[in-house]
Amino acid sequence: MDASAPRELEAFRAAGRSLTATIEAGMSSKPQLTIGFPRMYNEPGERRAFLPSLIGLLAGMDVDVYVEAGSGTGMGYSDDDYLATSPRVHIVDEATAYRQAIVVVLRAPEGRYELLQPGAILVSMLHFTTRPERVEMLRRLGIEAIALDMVAGDNGQRLVQNLRDVARNGLAAAFDALERRWPPLMSADRPPVSVTILGAGGVGRQAVEWAVKCGDETRNERLMREGLPGVEAVVADQNLAGDEAYFRRRLGQADILVDATARRDTSRPLFPNAWLGWLPDHAIVCDLAVDPYLLDDDPPVVRGIEGIPQGNLDQWEFGPEDPAWDRLPSVIPTAQRRTVVSCYSWPGVRPEACMELYGSQMTPLLKTLIWYGGQTAIGPDVSFHGRALWRASLSRFLGKEPLPR
């Protein structure tokens, strides 16, 4: 053996030890993050929570995860199910869950933003573009935030969404209501059920699929087995919204009217309330857009179909006689009424399937946050999921540098 070989081998090993030390030093220099998962209290019917599988996966990345007590009870999971995933999972009260460096809660935690620490990262469906007051509050509190509804890949496609369940659950509710309120649905003498869908985007395309399936496979199979006429689905882009002659004719034969639009201008309705009077008395309005009324905002935000109630997981069906119509702002016309199905959180109707999907979509995003040690190191020139997080951050939305930690 060459006499110089041992020296070269030792030099190689020393270089390896140096590299290892450098990597370990870099890893130890990252902030030690903690993650909190508070419960959602938006309405009593909200049963969703992130599943133990996701919590255990994150804890396995050498971070402590704090889950609010009772989070999974609505879906049949106990606190012990979460604790069993890792010794780094902790069951805590609400305030402690909100005190962590990263706080993850699916729906925007209205009334609880002050529980977060300045510099914390809030990961939630925050809808920056239509909630200016929320944006201002987060800015004032010094909270960095990531709007899950804005997390998109380089091609602009959303990475966290459940459009399939929005359409499936909404159309299922619409056909449920139609079956109860219109006995001819189960008659062989009727014409095909006519469904008019406003909007041809992501939700609209899913709405077509579930409209022709009568809202769910079981009902569709029953109608086919009994030899009943099927469904006609007609898609009308929102560019047609001002065409009164077209919609007078179109709505006159619609059994279900679906709003699946993502409006360019939310300050004006697509449909004036008077146009609901062109629908047959038995017709169902299926609201998949579920925009709010925010009349004090500048510009104001109004609903796409004027004068219809907005539902939630406690109540998503409203007959023409329902008192919810009379609780709408007095300046909103409501004279023309049809049965409406509307739910601010349509995916929550089937909570566990919903959270399995959201968990799988959010896993690479949360792992990326952990790997980079938070949001401040994430920018437009990092990894795919890092860029998606950066684009959805409050600091970028405000046109500023990341808020200081």
C-alpha positions, -999 to +999 in steps of 0.1 A: +000+000+000+012+035-008+025+051+024+005+082+017-028+063+016-034+063+054-028+101+055-053+106+026-078+083+043-076+102+075-079+136+057-110+123+039-125+112+072-117+145+088-134+163+059-164+141+064-165+149+101-162+186+093-191+184+068-212+166+093-205+192+120-214+220+095-247+203+086-256+197+123-247+233+132-269+246+104-298+224+116-294+234+152-294+271+142-329+268+129-356+281+153-371+253+174-406+255+162-438+243+179-471+237+163-506+243+178-538+228+165-568+246+182-604+234+178-629+252+155-658+268+172-675+284+142-708+266+148-719+236+169-722+215+138-685+218+130-669+184+137-638+186+117-602+184+131-569+173+117-565+136+122-540+118+145-521+105+115-511+141+105-503+151+140-480+121+145-462+127+112-453+163+122-442+152+157-419+128+140-400+158+125-386+166+159-411+193+168-436+195+197-472+195+187-500+209+209-535+197+202-565+213+220-583+188+241-614+172+225-604+181+190-613+148+174-644+139+195-668+149+167-653+123+144-649+096+171-612+102+180-602+105+217-573+126+230-555+093+237-556+086+199-535+117+194-512+110+223-505+075+210-489+089+179-458+104+196-444+114+230-440+149+214-478+153+211-494+172+240-531+177+248-536+212+260-562+239+265-572+264+238-550+292+249-519+270+249-527+257+214-528+293+202-495+302+219-473+282+196-450+294+168-472+279+141-509+277+146-530+256+122-567+258+121-587+250+090-613+278+092-604+314+101-606+317+139-628+348+142-626+364+177-594+345+186-566+363+167-555+380+199-546+346+214-517+343+189-483+356+198-468+385+178-446+369+151-466+336+151-476+320+118-513+314+114-521+288+087-558+289+079-585+296+052-582+334+055-595+348+022-574+379+022-590+394-009-626+395+005-618+401+042-600+435+045-608+439+082-592+405+089-561+415+070-558+447+089-562+429+123-536+404+115-512+432+103-519+452+135-512+422+157-479+414+139-490+379+129-476+364+098-503+344+081-507+319+052-541+318+035-547+282+026-572+293+000-544+311-018-517+284-017-511+276-053-485+259-075-464+276-101-492+270-126-517+288-104-536+257-094-547+256-058-529+230-037-554+229-007-589+225-018-618+201-017-639+212-047-652+177-052-669+176-018-682+212-023-700+201-054-710+166-042-724+177-008-741+207-022-758+188-051-767+160-027-785+185-005-802+201-035-816+168-048-826+158-012-846+190-010-860+185-045-871+149-037-889+160-006-905+191-020-913+179-056-930+145-057-928+143-096-891+137-092-899+100-086-924+098-115-917+083-148-940+108-165-917+138-158-892+152-183-854+151-174-844+170-143-830+203-156-800+217-137-786+251-147-750+257-134-735+292-132-698+291-136-674+268-155-644+269-132-632+242-108-664+240-087-686+243-118-669+213-135-674+192-104-710+204-102-717+190-136-704+156-126-726+155-094-756+170-111-759+142-136-754+117-108-784+133-089-761+144-061-749+109-051-744+075-067-771+058-045-799+081-057-786+079-093-787+041-092-822+041-077-835+064-105-818+042-131-832+010-116-867+024-116-864+036-152-869+073-144-857+100-167-822+113-160-806+148-157-799+176-181-770+198-170-766+232-187-736+254-179-738+291-183-707+312-178-710+343-157-705+364-188-741+357-196-753+370-162-766+403-176-786+386-204-821+389-191-838+373-221-816+343-219-821+337-182-859+343-183-860+314-207-834+293-190-847+297-155-882+290-165-874+254-170-847+249-143-855+225-114-821+233-098-801+265-101-765+262-090-742+291-083-706+278-087-691+312-098-659+328-086-669+364-093-645+390-106-665+417-089-681+407-056-696+441-050-725+434-074-748+403-076-749+382-108-786+377-104-810+403-090-835+389-066-864+395-090-850+369-114-857+341-088-893+347-097-887+331-131-879+298-115-907+272-111-921+272-075-905+238-068-870+248-079-840+246-056-812+272-055-779+254-048-754+279-034-718+266-038-701+300-039-714+310-004-701+345-005-711+366+026-728+400+029-702+425+040-720+457+033-698+479+054-666+470+035-652+493+008-662+480-017-690+461-002-694+423-007-727+409-017-740+375-026-740+362-062-777+355-062-793+384-045-814+380-014-807+343-005-797+332+030-763+319+038-761+285+056-736+266+077-731+232+092-760+237+116-785+245+089-780+244+052-816+242+038-840+272+038-875+270+025-893+302+013-910+305+046-878+302+067-872+332+091-836+334+078-848+353+048-861+381+071-828+383+090-809+394+060-798+431+058-829+452+053-814+469+022-812+435+004-844+426-016-858+392-007-893+393-022-887+365-046-879+333-027-873+297-035-859+268-014-821+274-010-794+250+001-763+269+012-734+259+035-703+280+043-684+247+047-699+221+023-669+197+027-676+196+065-709+176+058-686+145+056-659+155+081-635+126+082-632+122+045-627+159+042-599+160+068-581+130+052-579+150+020-569+183+036-543+165+057-527+149+027-526+182+008-512+201+038-485+176+048-458+188+023-466+224+032-463+220+069-432+199+065-417+227+044-425+253+071-407+230+096-377+224+074-372+261+067-376+270+104-407+292+097-418+317+071-389+342+071-365+320+052-391+312+025-392+333-007-398+331-044-365+312-051-369+282-028-386+248-032-420+242-050-440+241-018-419+270-003-428+292-033-465+282-028-463+293+009-446+325+000-473+334-026-500+329+000-483+348+028-498+379+044-465+398+040-465+392+003-502+402+000-494+434+018-464+439-005-439+439+024-411+419+037-420+390+061-432+403+094-404+400+120-403+371+144 
